[in-house]
Amino acid sequence: MPCGFWIAGDAAYSCSDCVIGPYSDVEARNDRRKDNFNWSQSQLRIRIEMAFGKLVGRFGVLWKPMSISYDRAAIVAMACAKLHN
C-alpha cells in the first residue's frame, strides 16, 4: 500500500499501518471524538459498498468471480469505474 493510503476496515480487522478500523464500543462510548470517528467511518464504508453495488449491477463482468490476476482485476475495476463516471 502506498504511503498515505489506507483501507477502511470494520471491527473484524485489527488496525495496522494500512487498515483503519473503528474504536471499540467501550472506547467510543466515553469519548465523543471516537464515537464521531466511528460514525463517519461507518458512513464511508456504507457509501463504498453502495458504489460497488452500482458497479456490479451495471457491468456484467462483475456478476461472477473473475479468473484473472489481481493486477488485471484492478484494471477491470478501474475501467468499470471510469466508464460509469
Secondary structure as GFF3:
##gff-version 3
##sequence-region A 1 85
A	DSSP	beta_strand	7	8	.	.	.	ID=ss1
A	DSSP	beta_strand	19	20	.	.	.	ID=ss2
A	DSSP	alpha_helix	25	29	.	.	.	ID=ss3
A	DSSP	alpha_helix	32	58	.	.	.	ID=ss4
A	DSSP	three_ten_helix	60	62	.	.	.	ID=ss5
A	DSSP	alpha_helix	70	84	.	.	.	ID=ss6
###
